[in-house]
Amino acid sequence: MRKKSIKQTQTQKKLLIHLAKKARWVRKKVLSMTVNAGAGHIAPSFSCIEILVVLYQGRVLRVKPNKPKWGYRDRFILSKGQAAVALYAILADRGFFPVSELKKFTRKGSYLGGHTEDTIPGVEAFTGSLGHGLSIGAGLALAAKMDKKKYRTIVLLGDGECHEGSVWEAAMFSAHHQLNNLIAIIDNNGLSATDFLKNYLEIKPLQKKWESFGWEVIVVDGHSYKALLSSLSGISSRHLSKRPLAIIALTTKGKGVSFMQNNPIWHYRIPVGKELKIAQKELTYIRREVR
């Protein structure tokens, strides 16, 4: 038993190091893609990179990059579609399309637009107009139940997006239909496009809100691979529950670049000159966190 325990610990450590390496690569790729294009949302992407990396590189989502429309695949919807640039990097790294395509981000002739579109291999829905993703996810989850299929649907929302009434309509619908095959992950970074949520429309207590709508709720550190993996480890046994699951991931907007972190002005700005050099340096020498 001790040998087995040591082996499991070593395997987990290798996985955590692998995930940290991937997250570091994605952040650097997001920066280079947006600078090259002169467009894109860096800070909103940086807050959810660990979440995306765990989903796609942490053996959570069942997908086949060589068969993007595989019928038994798990469905993932990036409802906060402004973080598309991060998802593109991960999808390319997984083999859904060539990594070389990332250089064409938002350029003429490229299928990689500023927001996710369902014409892109690996992308399930056209998102970015906030408040739609959970409704689409609820429909997919209900369809799976009606067709007796075992795929799971995971939707990643922004916390500012939870101002949208359609989110709560979908939440109520999902609980009513006992969509235990639906998981919502809320990127809770406390900021929206122009300001801190607490300054204009507070959403706390977020956990109690989701619970009051009939969901199971887990609150985790959204930059901790261990915490994210733990919160998602039970999704294969979701059939034992009668409720959908909400994971509130506590994150930092702009995570990884000091002057972007928790700074509202960086929702859409692209660094230039001295700022760019600082960002590149910080992402090059960033410590590989394996927490």
N, C-alpha and C positions, 0 to 999 in steps of 0.2 A: 504493500500500500504506500509506503514511504517513497519508493522509487517512482510509482505512478504519480504521486503528488509533486515530486520534484520535476518530473517530465512535463506535467501540466503547467507548472509555474514557468518553466523555461519556454514552453510553447506560447504562453500568454505574453511573456516578456518580448519574444520575437515579434509577435503580432503588434504589440504596442509600439515598438521601435519602427516597424513597417508602416504603421498608420501615421506616426509622427513624421516620418520621412516623406510620405505622400502628401500630408498637409502642407509641409514646407514647400514642396514642389508646386502644389496647386497655388499657393499664395504668390509665389514668384511668377508663375504663369499668368495668373490673373492680372498682376501689375503690368507685365510686358504686353499682354493682349490689349489692355485698356489704353496704355500709353501709345502703342502702335496705331490703334484705331482713333484715339482722341475721344473715346466714348466708353460708357460702361459704368457700372456701380461697384466701386472697389470696397468701400466700408461695409455695405450690406452683405457683400459676398464674404468678406473676411469673418463676419460674426458667425456664419453657419458652416464654415469649411470643415471643422471637426465632425459635425453632424453628417455632412455629405460623405466624407471620407469613411466614417464608420459604416454607413449604409452600403456603400459600394465596394469598399476594400476590407470591411470587417466581417465578411461572410454573413451579412444580414439579409440583403435583398437577393431573391432568386431571379437571376436574369441570365440571358445568353446573348452576349454582344454580337455573335455571328447570326443570331436569329432575334432581332429586336422585337418582332411581333409574336414571339413564342407564346402559345396560348396559356401556358401554365406559369408565366412570369408573374412576379409581384409587380404591382403598379405603383410607381412613385410619381407624385405631382409636386412640383415646385411652385406652390401657390404664390410665394413672394418672388415672382418671375424676374424682378430686377437683379436677382443674384444669378442670373443665367450664365454669366461668364465663368463662374466657379463650377457649375454643373457641366458646362461644355468641356472644361479641362478634364474633369473626372471621367466623363463619358469617353473622351478621346483616349485617355490613358487606359481605360478598360477595353478599348478596341471596338467601340461602336462606330467610329469613323476615324480617319487618319489624324494623327497629332498635327500634321502639317496644315490641316484645315484651320487650326486655331489662329494662324497668322493672318487669316482672311476675315477675322471677326468684324462684323458690320460693314465689310467692304463690298463693293459692287460685285455681284455674281456669287457671293457666299450665302449659304443657307443659315449661317449663324447670326441671327439678329440680336438686338439689344435685350429682347425678352424671349423666353422659350416659345417655340412653335412645334406643333405636333408633326411637322414634316421632317423634323430632325431625328435621325436614328436614336432611339433610347428615350425620347421625350414623349410623354403621354398626352399632354394638353397644352394648348396655347394659353399662357398665363402672363400676368403682369398687371392686368386690370384687377386690382385687389378685391378679395372677397368671394372669388369664384371657385377657387381650388377645392375647398372642403365640400362644396355642393357637388362638384364633379366626382370627388372621391367617394362621397356617400352613394352616388348613383352606381359607381363601379362596384362598391362593396355589396350593395343590395343585389346587383346583377349576379355577382359571384354566388351569393346565397341562393338566389332563385334558380341558377343553373347548376347548383351543387358542385361548384368549383372551389378549389382550396387556395387560390392566390390571395395574398394580403394586399391591402391598399394603404400606402403611407403618404400623408400630405404634410408638407413643411410650410408653415405660415409664419408671417411676421407678427410681432405683438401689436404694432400699430395697425396692422390689418384687422385685428380683432375689434376695431372700432366699427367695422362694417356689420350692419344688421344681418346680412346674408350669412355671415359666419355662424351666428347664433341660431338662425333658422335651420341651417344644415346640422348644427350640433343637436338641436332638439329632435330633428327628423331621425338622425343616426341613433340616438338613444331609444327613441320610440320603436324603431325597427330592430333593436338589439344587434347592431352591426359590430359584433365583437371581432370582425376581421378588418376593422378600420382603425388606424393609428394616426393621430394628429400630433405633430411635433411643433411646438411654438418657440420660435427664435426670440426669446425674451431679452432683448438688449436695451430696452428702456427708451429707445429713440425711434422717431419716424423720419420723414424727409427733411424737416426743418427745425425740429426742436425735441426736447425731452418730453415724453408723454405726461409726466407729472406736472408740466407747466401749462398744458392746455386741455388734456382729457385723460385723466388717470384711469388705468384699467385694473388696478388692484382692488380687492384681493382676487387675483387671476385664478388661483387654484380653486377657491371656493366657488367661483363663477362656473368653471367647468364641471365641478362636482354637482352643483345645483341643477345643471342641465342633464344629469344622469350619466356622466362619464367617470371612469376610473382615472385617477390622476397621479402622476409621478413627477416630482420636481428634482432636476439634476443639474450638475455643473455642465454646461453645454460645450466646454472646452476640454473636458476630461474623457479620455477614451474609455477608461475603466467604467466610469459612471454611465456613459452612453451605451456601452456594450451590455452592461448589467440591466439597464432599463429596457433594452430591446431583446434580451435573452429569452424572454418568455413568450414572444409573439407566436411561436410555433404551437403553443398550447392555449391560444386565445379562445379556442372553442369551448373551454371550460368556464368561461365568463359569459355573462349576458349583456355586457356593456362595452362600448368602444373605449379606447385608451387615449388619453391625452398626456403627452410628455412635455412638461414645461422646462425648456433648456435655458438656463441662466447664462447669458453670453455678454460679450463686450463688442460693441460695434467698432469696426476698424481694427480688430485684434491682430497684433503682429507688427504694427507700425505705430510708434509712440505718439506722433502728432495727430494721427487719425483717431486714436482710441477715445471713445466717448466725446467726440467733437462733432456737433451737428453739421458744420459746414462741409464735411467730407462725404455727404451722402452721394453726391454725383461728381464732385471735383476730381480732376486728374492732376497728379503732382508733376511739376516741371522744375527744371533747374536744380537748385540746391535741395529742394524738397524731394525730388526724384532720387538724387544721389543718397540722401539719408534713408529713404525707404528701401532702396536696393541694398544698401549696406546692412540695414537691420534685418531684412529678410534673408540675406546671405549668411549672417552670423547668428541668426536666431537660435536660441537653445532648443534642442529637440525635447519637448516636453512629453513624458510618457506617463503622466498621471492618469 
